[in-house]
């Protein structure tokens, strides 16, 4: 889709949109459902209902349909969305101002625009302050911002095209979600622990801990819930320490896991040579052990329960599973040949 730049004209946002607000008269014994807005254009989510007494003196407003809605605390992270009639009867705090279209702009186009790099810069420029919660959107500066727009007809054409793509993405995501559920079901059957031919072992019988440090020149790796062990360059946000002398070496075939999130499935088989944060534990497979088989086994409900049971800490935020605790976990496994055979399913 090619749009000639010469058809774009400058506009000031205050000439295109106007703030709307319908305050809620909060009653103590009435339940209200609030909304929130995720950053990075990930949309609106609905919170659990609360009664008026819990809301207290909080200023809240009825959701108006067909509006641009902004989270002023995280506008700089593109926490913007479009309201719909599905949200009628829900409320939002004063931190979520809503704007109606008044002239020459398509709501879907404007919402998509604010999610682009140029839109992000506009929101950042109107959000002075330091990092995080101090970067609050100045609504006056926001409305004084300039935006370049094509004709309304062109805006609507672009919006319809983008909405069509979004619907296709949603359909594909639904298919992926169904396949993930199907895979999870198969995993529970394949790795079930009531197989009479499998032998019972402790994890220390098949893995030892790798705690090798001093490999600062190696690439940085990460362990995530969804992707397992991955190259850190695939993750945009880098929170690693500048001094990596204490970081641990990972080799291909190792299993690395987040000691505080093992019970949630934050582990994975490594295809890479690299280093990870000292917060991770590295499992080095012993002879005649297929670590990829164990990487899948560690994601099953049974193993996640075992990891949770063996973790130490007062609350889930502090639960920790280091190797000295993990090594004593008992599990049933097939022979080495069978371990490799099961992997044909993956």
C-alpha positions as a Python dict, from the first residue, in 0.01 Angstrom:
ca = {
    (1, 'X'): (0, 0, 0),
    (2, 'X'): (165, 324, -118),
    (3, 'X'): (39, 663, 4),
    (4, 'X'): (197, 973, -149),
    (5, 'X'): (342, 1202, 122),
    (6, 'X'): (207, 1517, -44),
    (7, 'X'): (-153, 1433, 55),
    (8, 'X'): (-73, 1452, 428),
    (9, 'X'): (-169, 1775, 602),
    (10, 'X'): (-81, 1901, 953),
    (11, 'X'): (-345, 1914, 1227),
    (12, 'X'): (-343, 1993, 1599),
    (13, 'X'): (-500, 1716, 1808),
    (14, 'X'): (-730, 1957, 1998),
    (15, 'X'): (-898, 2035, 1664),
    (16, 'X'): (-963, 1665, 1604),
    (17, 'X'): (-1058, 1520, 1944),
    (18, 'X'): (-1219, 1645, 2266),
    (19, 'X'): (-1213, 1511, 2621),
    (20, 'X'): (-1536, 1350, 2742),
    (21, 'X'): (-1618, 1245, 3097),
    (22, 'X'): (-1925, 1113, 3269),
    (23, 'X'): (-1850, 1093, 3644),
    (24, 'X'): (-1980, 800, 3846),
    (25, 'X'): (-2173, 876, 4162),
    (26, 'X'): (-2029, 592, 4367),
    (27, 'X'): (-2264, 407, 4603),
    (28, 'X'): (-2111, 198, 4882),
    (29, 'X'): (-2319, -118, 4832),
    (30, 'X'): (-2303, -125, 4452),
    (31, 'X'): (-2039, -329, 4265),
    (32, 'X'): (-1839, -166, 3985),
    (33, 'X'): (-1611, -316, 3722),
    (34, 'X'): (-1303, -118, 3622),
    (35, 'X'): (-1090, -146, 3311),
    (36, 'X'): (-717, -113, 3259),
    (37, 'X'): (-501, -61, 2950),
    (38, 'X'): (-195, -270, 2871),
    (39, 'X'): (119, -109, 2733),
    (40, 'X'): (252, -162, 2378),
    (41, 'X'): (-93, -157, 2221),
    (42, 'X'): (-205, -482, 2383),
    (43, 'X'): (-552, -352, 2452),
    (44, 'X'): (-803, -313, 2732),
    (45, 'X'): (-846, -565, 3011),
    (46, 'X'): (-1125, -596, 3267),
    (47, 'X'): (-1058, -608, 3640),
    (48, 'X'): (-1251, -796, 3908),
    (49, 'X'): (-1561, -614, 4038),
    (50, 'X'): (-1528, -411, 4359),
    (51, 'X'): (-1793, -245, 4570),
    (52, 'X'): (-1825, 128, 4616),
    (53, 'X'): (-1684, 115, 4966),
    (54, 'X'): (-1357, -27, 4830),
    (55, 'X'): (-1340, 248, 4568),
    (56, 'X'): (-1361, 506, 4846),
    (57, 'X'): (-1294, 859, 4722),
    (58, 'X'): (-1140, 743, 4395),
    (59, 'X'): (-1259, 950, 4098),
    (60, 'X'): (-1410, 718, 3840),
    (61, 'X'): (-1598, 768, 3514),
    (62, 'X'): (-1836, 565, 3298),
    (63, 'X'): (-1676, 424, 2984),
    (64, 'X'): (-1792, 610, 2674),
    (65, 'X'): (-1801, 395, 2358),
    (66, 'X'): (-1608, 483, 2043),
    (67, 'X'): (-1343, 690, 2214),
    (68, 'X'): (-968, 702, 2224),
    (69, 'X'): (-868, 607, 2580),
    (70, 'X'): (-522, 662, 2725),
    (71, 'X'): (-344, 543, 3038),
    (72, 'X'): (-169, 869, 3132),
    (73, 'X'): (88, 689, 3350),
    (74, 'X'): (207, 461, 3069),
    (75, 'X'): (108, 659, 2758),
    (76, 'X'): (481, 678, 2673),
    (77, 'X'): (470, 296, 2650),
    (78, 'X'): (176, 321, 2406),
    (79, 'X'): (-91, 229, 2659),
    (80, 'X'): (-370, 350, 2431),
    (81, 'X'): (-683, 181, 2299),
    (82, 'X'): (-1028, 228, 2149),
    (83, 'X'): (-1342, 185, 2359),
    (84, 'X'): (-1641, -8, 2223),
    (85, 'X'): (-2004, -61, 2319),
    (86, 'X'): (-1900, -394, 2478),
    (87, 'X'): (-1761, -186, 2766),
    (88, 'X'): (-2090, -12, 2847),
    (89, 'X'): (-2153, -14, 3220),
    (90, 'X'): (-1783, -39, 3307),
    (91, 'X'): (-1578, 237, 3468),
    (92, 'X'): (-1228, 384, 3454),
    (93, 'X'): (-1031, 598, 3695),
    (94, 'X'): (-927, 958, 3627),
    (95, 'X'): (-597, 818, 3498),
    (96, 'X'): (-777, 695, 3183),
    (97, 'X'): (-907, 1004, 2999),
    (98, 'X'): (-1131, 945, 2698),
    (99, 'X'): (-1149, 1152, 2379),
    (100, 'X'): (-1432, 1171, 2125),
    (101, 'X'): (-1369, 1244, 1759),
    (102, 'X'): (-1487, 1590, 1658),
    (103, 'X'): (-1344, 1635, 1308),
    (104, 'X'): (-1132, 1500, 1022),
    (105, 'X'): (-986, 1191, 1185),
    (106, 'X'): (-1087, 826, 1188),
    (107, 'X'): (-1075, 676, 1537),
    (108, 'X'): (-919, 348, 1426),
    (109, 'X'): (-659, 533, 1221),
    (110, 'X'): (-566, 758, 1513),
    (111, 'X'): (-540, 460, 1751),
    (112, 'X'): (-313, 274, 1509),
    (113, 'X'): (-107, 589, 1449),
    (114, 'X'): (-32, 627, 1821),
    (115, 'X'): (111, 273, 1820),
    (116, 'X'): (366, 359, 1549),
    (117, 'X'): (717, 496, 1625),
    (118, 'X'): (596, 847, 1534),
    (119, 'X'): (293, 810, 1758),
    (120, 'X'): (513, 681, 2039),
    (121, 'X'): (737, 987, 2006),
    (122, 'X'): (432, 1215, 2022),
    (123, 'X'): (322, 1046, 2346),
    (124, 'X'): (675, 1055, 2490),
    (125, 'X'): (714, 1426, 2410),
    (126, 'X'): (389, 1496, 2598),
    (127, 'X'): (503, 1284, 2896),
    (128, 'X'): (774, 1479, 3080),
    (129, 'X'): (961, 1341, 3378),
    (130, 'X'): (1195, 1056, 3458),
    (131, 'X'): (1146, 688, 3395),
    (132, 'X'): (845, 481, 3495),
    (133, 'X'): (552, 628, 3683),
    (134, 'X'): (700, 978, 3680),
    (135, 'X'): (647, 1005, 3303),
    (136, 'X'): (282, 1107, 3325),
    (137, 'X'): (107, 1235, 3013),
    (138, 'X'): (47, 1611, 3018),
    (139, 'X'): (-299, 1619, 2862),
    (140, 'X'): (-272, 1982, 2756),
    (141, 'X'): (58, 1916, 2575),
    (142, 'X'): (-94, 1604, 2422),
    (143, 'X'): (-383, 1803, 2272),
    (144, 'X'): (-141, 2068, 2145),
    (145, 'X'): (57, 1803, 1955),
    (146, 'X'): (72, 1816, 1577),
    (147, 'X'): (-13, 1519, 1359),
    (148, 'X'): (4, 1471, 981),
    (149, 'X'): (-309, 1317, 830),
    (150, 'X'): (-423, 1206, 485),
    (151, 'X'): (-782, 1258, 374),
    (152, 'X'): (-1055, 1098, 586),
    (153, 'X'): (-1132, 855, 303),
    (154, 'X'): (-769, 743, 292),
    (155, 'X'): (-759, 708, 671),
    (156, 'X'): (-1064, 481, 663),
    (157, 'X'): (-913, 277, 380),
    (158, 'X'): (-593, 226, 579),
    (159, 'X'): (-788, 147, 899),
    (160, 'X'): (-1002, -116, 728),
    (161, 'X'): (-691, -277, 582),
    (162, 'X'): (-519, -291, 922),
    (163, 'X'): (-833, -421, 1095),
    (164, 'X'): (-857, -699, 836),
    (165, 'X'): (-498, -799, 913),
    (166, 'X'): (-569, -792, 1288),
    (167, 'X'): (-864, -1027, 1242),
    (168, 'X'): (-645, -1267, 1046),
    (169, 'X'): (-381, -1253, 1319),
    (170, 'X'): (-648, -1324, 1584),
    (171, 'X'): (-771, -1627, 1389),
    (172, 'X'): (-416, -1759, 1354),
    (173, 'X'): (-354, -1701, 1725),
    (174, 'X'): (-668, -1899, 1810),
    (175, 'X'): (-535, -2188, 1601),
    (176, 'X'): (-197, -2166, 1777),
    (177, 'X'): (-366, -2159, 2119),
    (178, 'X'): (-567, -2471, 2032),
    (179, 'X'): (-255, -2651, 1912),
    (180, 'X'): (-72, -2552, 2231),
    (181, 'X'): (-355, -2701, 2440),
    (182, 'X'): (-348, -3014, 2226),
    (183, 'X'): (30, -3042, 2272),
    (184, 'X'): (-7, -3000, 2648),
    (185, 'X'): (-262, -3282, 2656),
    (186, 'X'): (-33, -3514, 2461),
    (187, 'X'): (257, -3428, 2691),
    (188, 'X'): (59, -3533, 2998),
    (189, 'X'): (-14, -3870, 2832),
    (190, 'X'): (336, -3930, 2695),
    (191, 'X'): (513, -3844, 3019),
    (192, 'X'): (263, -3996, 3261),
    (193, 'X'): (428, -4135, 3574),
    (194, 'X'): (232, -4461, 3604),
    (195, 'X'): (428, -4647, 3336),
    (196, 'X'): (534, -4979, 3493),
    (197, 'X'): (838, -5020, 3266),
    (198, 'X'): (997, -4689, 3366),
    (199, 'X'): (1245, -4682, 3652),
    (200, 'X'): (1238, -4446, 3947),
    (201, 'X'): (1541, -4218, 3988),
    (202, 'X'): (1643, -3895, 4160),
    (203, 'X'): (1732, -3600, 3939),
    (204, 'X'): (2086, -3610, 4076),
    (205, 'X'): (2122, -3947, 3899),
    (206, 'X'): (2082, -3783, 3559),
    (207, 'X'): (2199, -3422, 3609),
    (208, 'X'): (2478, -3247, 3789),
    (209, 'X'): (2504, -2873, 3841),
    (210, 'X'): (2722, -2669, 3606),
    (211, 'X'): (2852, -2361, 3791),
    (212, 'X'): (3134, -2244, 3564),
    (213, 'X'): (3209, -1871, 3571),
    (214, 'X'): (3454, -1632, 3406),
    (215, 'X'): (3327, -1654, 3047),
    (216, 'X'): (3248, -1282, 3007),
    (217, 'X'): (3315, -1292, 2632),
    (218, 'X'): (3030, -1539, 2569),
    (219, 'X'): (2693, -1422, 2435),
    (220, 'X'): (2424, -1347, 2690),
    (221, 'X'): (2130, -1590, 2703),
    (222, 'X'): (1791, -1573, 2874),
    (223, 'X'): (1534, -1824, 2999),
    (224, 'X'): (1167, -1742, 2940),
    (225, 'X'): (837, -1916, 3015),
    (226, 'X'): (731, -1930, 2651),
    (227, 'X'): (1058, -1976, 2461),
    (228, 'X'): (1287, -2156, 2705),
    (229, 'X'): (1656, -2075, 2651),
    (230, 'X'): (1696, -1803, 2391),
    (231, 'X'): (1953, -1558, 2265),
    (232, 'X'): (1925, -1241, 2472),
    (233, 'X'): (1935, -1029, 2153),
    (234, 'X'): (1585, -1163, 2079),
    (235, 'X'): (1462, -980, 2391),
    (236, 'X'): (1464, -603, 2354),
    (237, 'X'): (1491, -511, 2721),
    (238, 'X'): (1836, -579, 2868),
    (239, 'X'): (1847, -562, 3248),
    (240, 'X'): (2174, -752, 3285),
    (241, 'X'): (2465, -631, 3499),
    (242, 'X'): (2764, -469, 3330),
    (243, 'X'): (2996, -693, 3532),
    (244, 'X'): (2937, -1045, 3400),
    (245, 'X'): (3230, -1215, 3572),
    (246, 'X'): (2988, -1407, 3796),
    (247, 'X'): (2758, -1516, 3515),
    (248, 'X'): (2730, -1891, 3455),
    (249, 'X'): (2832, -2078, 3141),
    (250, 'X'): (2571, -2272, 2943),
    (251, 'X'): (2659, -2529, 2677),
    (252, 'X'): (2442, -2698, 2412),
    (253, 'X'): (2244, -2982, 2569),
    (254, 'X'): (2229, -2819, 2912),
    (255, 'X'): (1900, -2731, 3079),
    (256, 'X'): (1889, -2384, 3230),
    (257, 'X'): (1617, -2271, 3465),
    (258, 'X'): (1511, -1968, 3666),
    (259, 'X'): (1547, -2083, 4027),
    (260, 'X'): (1257, -1863, 4142),
    (261, 'X'): (1020, -1960, 3860),
    (262, 'X'): (1097, -2326, 3796),
    (263, 'X'): (756, -2413, 3942),
    (264, 'X'): (599, -2199, 3668),
    (265, 'X'): (791, -2367, 3388),
    (266, 'X'): (1074, -2117, 3338),
    (267, 'X'): (1324, -2372, 3209),
    (268, 'X'): (1451, -2488, 2875),
    (269, 'X'): (1691, -2695, 2667),
    (270, 'X'): (1985, -2492, 2537),
    (271, 'X'): (2095, -2505, 2175),
    (272, 'X'): (2346, -2230, 2248),
    (273, 'X'): (2683, -2167, 2407),
    (274, 'X'): (2658, -1860, 2628),
    (275, 'X'): (2621, -1719, 2978),
    (276, 'X'): (2321, -1651, 3200),
    (277, 'X'): (2256, -1457, 3518),
    (278, 'X'): (2372, -1607, 3850),
    (279, 'X'): (2001, -1632, 3938),
    (280, 'X'): (1974, -1927, 3700),
    (281, 'X'): (2068, -2288, 3770),
    (282, 'X'): (2238, -2492, 3497),
    (283, 'X'): (2183, -2868, 3473),
    (284, 'X'): (2452, -3067, 3293),
    (285, 'X'): (2330, -3407, 3168),
    (286, 'X'): (2521, -3718, 3267),
    (287, 'X'): (2607, -4000, 3028),
    (288, 'X'): (2316, -4169, 2846),
    (289, 'X'): (2072, -3891, 2933),
    (290, 'X'): (1871, -3714, 2665),
    (291, 'X'): (1827, -3367, 2814),
    (292, 'X'): (1574, -3266, 2548),
    (293, 'X'): (1344, -3542, 2679),
    (294, 'X'): (1378, -3396, 3028),
    (295, 'X'): (1316, -3043, 2900),
    (296, 'X'): (970, -3158, 2789),
    (297, 'X'): (918, -3366, 3102),
    (298, 'X'): (990, -3060, 3319),
    (299, 'X'): (692, -2879, 3161),
    (300, 'X'): (432, -3138, 3263),
    (301, 'X'): (182, -3071, 3541),
    (302, 'X'): (331, -3348, 3756),
    (303, 'X'): (682, -3201, 3745),
    (304, 'X'): (565, -2844, 3796),
    (305, 'X'): (385, -2963, 4108),
    (306, 'X'): (703, -3136, 4229),
    (307, 'X'): (909, -2824, 4165),
    (308, 'X'): (657, -2619, 4357),
    (309, 'X'): (656, -2869, 4645),
    (310, 'X'): (1036, -2869, 4676),
    (311, 'X'): (1081, -2490, 4643),
    (312, 'X'): (1167, -2301, 4961),
    (313, 'X'): (1028, -1964, 5067),
    (314, 'X'): (745, -1810, 5263),
    (315, 'X'): (540, -1686, 4964),
    (316, 'X'): (528, -1753, 4591),
    (317, 'X'): (732, -1435, 4534),
    (318, 'X'): (1022, -1583, 4730),
    (319, 'X'): (999, -1954, 4638),
    (320, 'X'): (1340, -2078, 4524),
    (321, 'X'): (1460, -2412, 4389),
    (322, 'X'): (1837, -2444, 4377),
    (323, 'X'): (2016, -2763, 4273),
    (324, 'X'): (2064, -2899, 4631),
    (325, 'X'): (1683, -2914, 4659),
    (326, 'X'): (1606, -3016, 4302),
    (327, 'X'): (1852, -3311, 4302),
    (328, 'X'): (1639, -3507, 4551),
    (329, 'X'): (1319, -3495, 4343),
    (330, 'X'): (1213, -3844, 4236),
    (331, 'X'): (1079, -3915, 3889),
    (332, 'X'): (1014, -4217, 3668),
    (333, 'X'): (1195, -4228, 3334),
    (334, 'X'): (1233, -4470, 3040),
    (335, 'X'): (1565, -4604, 2910),
    (336, 'X'): (1796, -4379, 2710),
    (337, 'X'): (1687, -4539, 2383),
    (338, 'X'): (1321, -4486, 2473),
    (339, 'X'): (1391, -4125, 2575),
    (340, 'X'): (1516, -4051, 2225),
    (341, 'X'): (1225, -4244, 2075),
    (342, 'X'): (965, -4034, 2253),
    (343, 'X'): (1107, -3720, 2093),
    (344, 'X'): (970, -3817, 1751),
    (345, 'X'): (644, -3664, 1878),
    (346, 'X'): (820, -3324, 1889),
}
